[in-house]
Amino acid sequence: MVVQCRDGYTRSGLFAVLWCIVERIKRDGEVAVAESVRMAKRRCQRIFPNEEQYRFCLEFAKQYADGCNTYENTEDGIRGKQ
């Protein structure tokens, strides 16, 4: 699959991070948004130009994980999803 946006990093980078989040949820059963974003930003600092995209990733991960038996990395530790 090839995904590319006009500037080469904002939307395609967002897609790549969302893909990584989904794969992490499937593989490990946990939501790791911050870690996925950090890994992407190591490769290209411009991938997340604003906080709005980060919030979008958080919301996406929450909605995706709602139907799965996963764990969330939260500020107060790790808690199981019911």
DRENKOL-371668 format. One line per field, with one value per atom (N, C-alpha, C): residue number from 0; atom name; x, y, z. Coordinates in Angstrom, 3 decimals. Atoms other than C-alpha are relative to their C-alpha. Last residue first. Layout:
! residues N
nr (NUM|...) $
atom (CA|...) $
x (X|...) $
y (Y|...) $
z (Z|...) $
! end
This chain:
! residues 82
nr (81|81|81|80|80|80|79|79|79|78|78|78|77|77|77|76|76|76|75|75|75|74|74|74|73|73|73|72|72|72|71|71|71|70|70|70|69|69|69|68|68|68|67|67|67|66|66|66|65|65|65|64|64|64|63|63|63|62|62|62|61|61|61|60|60|60|59|59|59|58|58|58|57|57|57|56|56|56|55|55|55|54|54|54|53|53|53|52|52|52|51|51|51|50|50|50|49|49|49|48|48|48|47|47|47|46|46|46|45|45|45|44|44|44|43|43|43|42|42|42|41|41|41|40|40|40|39|39|39|38|38|38|37|37|37|36|36|36|35|35|35|34|34|34|33|33|33|32|32|32|31|31|31|30|30|30|29|29|29|28|28|28|27|27|27|26|26|26|25|25|25|24|24|24|23|23|23|22|22|22|21|21|21|20|20|20|19|19|19|18|18|18|17|17|17|16|16|16|15|15|15|14|14|14|13|13|13|12|12|12|11|11|11|10|10|10|9|9|9|8|8|8|7|7|7|6|6|6|5|5|5|4|4|4|3|3|3|2|2|2|1|1|1|0|0|0) $
atom (N|CA|C|N|CA|C|N|CA|C|N|CA|C|N|CA|C|N|CA|C|N|CA|C|N|CA|C|N|CA|C|N|CA|C|N|CA|C|N|CA|C|N|CA|C|N|CA|C|N|CA|C|N|CA|C|N|CA|C|N|CA|C|N|CA|C|N|CA|C|N|CA|C|N|CA|C|N|CA|C|N|CA|C|N|CA|C|N|CA|C|N|CA|C|N|CA|C|N|CA|C|N|CA|C|N|CA|C|N|CA|C|N|CA|C|N|CA|C|N|CA|C|N|CA|C|N|CA|C|N|CA|C|N|CA|C|N|CA|C|N|CA|C|N|CA|C|N|CA|C|N|CA|C|N|CA|C|N|CA|C|N|CA|C|N|CA|C|N|CA|C|N|CA|C|N|CA|C|N|CA|C|N|CA|C|N|CA|C|N|CA|C|N|CA|C|N|CA|C|N|CA|C|N|CA|C|N|CA|C|N|CA|C|N|CA|C|N|CA|C|N|CA|C|N|CA|C|N|CA|C|N|CA|C|N|CA|C|N|CA|C|N|CA|C|N|CA|C|N|CA|C|N|CA|C|N|CA|C|N|CA|C|N|CA|C|N|CA|C|N|CA|C|N|CA|C|N|CA|C|N|CA|C|N|CA|C) $
x (1.114|-13.741|-0.848|1.275|-10.392|-1.067|0.649|-7.535|-1.283|1.243|-5.594|-0.617|0.665|-1.987|-1.262|-0.449|-0.501|-0.743|-0.073|-1.905|0.419|-0.892|-1.103|0.167|0.603|-2.635|0.985|-1.044|-1.261|-0.572|-0.347|-4.445|1.156|-0.431|-4.914|0.343|-1.328|-6.894|0.304|-0.411|-9.854|1.446|-1.018|-11.079|0.224|0.529|-14.230|0.955|1.251|-13.318|-0.579|-0.207|-9.748|-1.286|-0.388|-10.620|0.086|1.146|-12.515|0.315|1.042|-9.744|-1.188|-0.433|-7.054|-1.053|0.077|-8.904|0.337|1.419|-9.393|-0.197|0.503|-5.701|-1.455|-0.546|-4.663|-0.506|0.724|-6.973|0.461|1.295|-5.466|-0.862|-0.263|-2.022|-1.309|-0.214|-3.284|0.284|1.289|-4.721|0.151|0.551|-1.431|-1.321|0.804|0.200|-0.585|-0.239|2.831|-0.788|1.087|2.884|0.224|1.191|4.967|-1.189|1.156|7.405|-1.284|0.500|10.075|-1.288|0.349|10.551|-0.668|-0.293|12.208|-0.281|-1.441|12.401|0.401|-0.683|8.921|1.518|0.174|7.502|0.760|-0.740|8.944|-0.097|-1.439|7.737|0.829|-0.288|4.214|1.492|0.107|4.044|0.345|-1.175|5.320|-0.005|-1.182|2.739|1.251|0.019|-0.103|1.283|-1.266|0.608|0.141|0.014|-2.748|1.264|-0.084|-2.298|0.009|1.203|-3.238|0.064|-0.303|0.308|-1.223|-1.124|-0.157|0.144|0.214|-3.615|1.081|1.172|-3.250|-0.239|-0.428|0.267|-1.146|-0.822|-0.941|0.459|0.883|-3.712|0.792|0.825|-1.278|-0.900|-0.848|1.210|-0.788|-0.240|-1.513|0.833|1.246|-2.539|0.131|0.076|1.097|-1.268|-1.012|1.387|-0.052|0.458|-1.873|0.974|1.102|-0.725|-0.527|-0.601|2.533|-1.048|-0.552|0.619|0.697|1.075|-1.478|0.536|1.031|1.394|-1.084|-0.194|4.448|-1.187|-0.822|4.743|0.157|-1.296|3.551|0.903|-0.613|0.730|1.379|0.762|-0.088|0.810|-0.808|1.213|-0.918|0.796|-0.069|0.897|-0.743|1.298|-0.968|0.840|0.000|0.901) $
y (0.867|-3.921|-0.314|-0.444|-2.491|-1.003|0.882|-3.298|0.610|0.564|-0.517|-0.850|0.816|0.495|-0.579|1.395|3.347|-0.719|0.589|6.682|-1.468|-0.786|8.627|-0.638|-1.230|5.904|0.722|-0.678|3.145|1.341|-1.363|1.337|0.480|-0.815|-2.419|1.380|-0.603|-4.349|0.657|0.235|-6.696|0.477|1.032|-5.143|-0.193|1.308|-3.264|-1.138|0.264|-0.110|-1.379|0.940|-0.340|-0.325|1.298|1.260|-1.044|0.562|4.131|-1.383|0.314|4.804|-0.668|1.180|4.578|-0.416|1.156|7.013|-1.286|0.308|9.470|-1.229|0.490|9.365|-0.425|1.351|9.680|-0.605|0.870|12.692|-1.449|0.259|14.290|-0.914|0.909|13.903|-0.359|1.329|15.437|-1.026|0.520|18.423|-1.410|0.858|18.950|-0.636|-0.648|20.348|-1.032|-1.435|19.672|0.695|-0.533|15.919|1.492|0.848|14.414|0.543|-0.771|17.352|-0.803|-0.926|15.719|0.709|-1.268|12.820|0.924|0.098|9.530|1.301|0.234|10.157|-0.048|-1.296|11.692|-0.146|-0.661|8.333|1.319|0.760|6.503|0.673|-0.225|9.226|-0.723|-1.353|9.062|0.303|0.032|5.295|1.351|0.699|5.612|-0.056|-0.847|8.258|-0.655|-1.139|6.249|0.812|-0.694|2.928|1.161|-1.260|1.147|0.763|-1.241|-2.428|1.206|-0.214|-5.894|1.237|-0.015|-6.657|0.163|0.851|-7.702|-0.116|1.396|-6.349|-0.927|0.489|-3.140|-1.468|0.191|-2.635|-0.534|1.213|-3.167|-0.307|1.155|-0.610|-1.303|0.127|1.944|-1.228|0.560|1.360|-0.223|1.398|1.937|-0.687|0.710|5.144|-1.488|0.122|6.295|-0.745|0.970|5.550|-0.211|1.337|7.354|-1.064|0.296|10.435|-1.411|0.302|10.374|-0.367|1.347|10.176|-0.427|1.007|13.115|-1.411|-0.231|15.348|-1.070|0.447|13.933|0.184|1.177|14.179|-0.460|-0.424|17.755|-1.182|-1.071|16.735|0.406|-1.232|13.470|1.068|-1.215|9.996|1.205|-1.146|6.549|1.218|-1.252|3.463|1.123|-1.150|0.000|1.234) $
z (-0.368|30.745|-1.197|0.576|29.659|0.387|0.954|32.006|-0.517|-0.489|33.667|-1.104|1.006|33.273|0.620|0.083|35.248|-1.093|-1.335|36.443|-0.003|-0.849|33.284|1.379|-0.490|31.168|0.891|-0.761|28.986|0.409|0.375|27.988|0.860|-1.127|28.067|-0.520|0.003|25.510|1.332|-1.381|25.045|0.105|-0.234|21.829|1.490|0.367|20.815|0.276|-0.714|22.716|-0.307|-1.102|21.394|0.743|0.544|18.065|1.109|0.700|19.692|-0.558|-0.982|22.183|-0.671|-0.745|19.503|1.021|0.892|17.240|0.755|0.154|20.097|-0.885|-1.285|20.986|-0.112|-0.201|17.343|1.306|0.923|16.859|0.167|-0.639|19.970|-0.864|-1.114|18.398|0.704|0.569|15.156|1.105|0.470|17.048|-0.583|-1.049|18.880|-0.426|-1.037|15.769|0.959|-0.100|13.102|1.110|-0.815|13.704|0.212|0.145|10.898|0.780|0.476|10.771|-0.070|-1.026|12.955|-0.413|0.663|10.506|1.013|1.433|11.476|-0.735|0.135|15.209|-1.469|-0.027|14.958|-0.050|1.297|13.889|-0.053|1.006|16.894|-1.366|-0.196|19.260|-1.057|0.492|17.782|0.142|1.466|18.252|-0.604|0.515|21.846|-1.527|-0.195|22.709|-0.581|0.921|21.199|0.118|-0.238|22.928|-0.976|0.734|23.330|0.359|-0.778|24.453|-0.930|-0.797|23.216|0.871|-1.433|22.116|0.889|-0.392|18.488|1.515|0.408|17.628|0.557|-0.734|19.640|-0.329|-1.395|18.300|0.848|-0.044|14.723|1.425|0.201|15.230|0.098|-1.209|16.681|-0.100|-1.062|13.867|1.284|0.356|11.266|1.083|-0.316|13.031|-0.307|-1.463|12.955|0.402|-0.436|9.223|1.515|0.355|8.471|0.506|-0.907|10.369|-0.273|-1.295|8.451|1.029|0.148|5.169|1.291|0.037|6.285|-0.150|-1.014|7.404|-0.006|-1.383|5.618|0.927|-0.211|1.845|1.433|-0.538|1.338|0.360|0.788|-1.026|0.517|0.023|0.659|-0.721|0.083|0.033|-0.046|-0.412|0.881|-0.049|0.049|-0.859|0.355|0.000|0.000|0.000) $
! end
